Amino acid sequence: NSMIDVGIEPGDLVVVRKQNTADEGDIIVALVDNETTLKRFYLDAERECVRLHPENRTMEDIFVKNCYIQGVAQHVIKAL
């Protein structure tokens, strides 16, 4: 549910390009504390960390010192 405001809903398939870098604003698959999450990626220079932004206005940003970028979302496939 964390990405519903950009149209990614439960049951959708996300096509991800495997890579370990991302540009600001990319939707990434990130490994944080042994959990995988799909969030929008930003560098927060003020806090000297990474800001993972859920595209769901009811959820808060996640600030982490370290995360491993596993890939960048390319396409969403909707179930019929």
Secondary structure as UniProt FT lines:
FT   TURN            2..3
FT   HELIX           4..6
FT   TURN            10..11
FT   STRAND          13..18
FT   TURN            24..25
FT   STRAND          27..32
FT   TURN            33..34
FT   STRAND          35..44
FT   TURN            45..48
FT   STRAND          49..53
FT   TURN            57..58
FT   STRAND          62..64
FT   STRAND          68..77
//
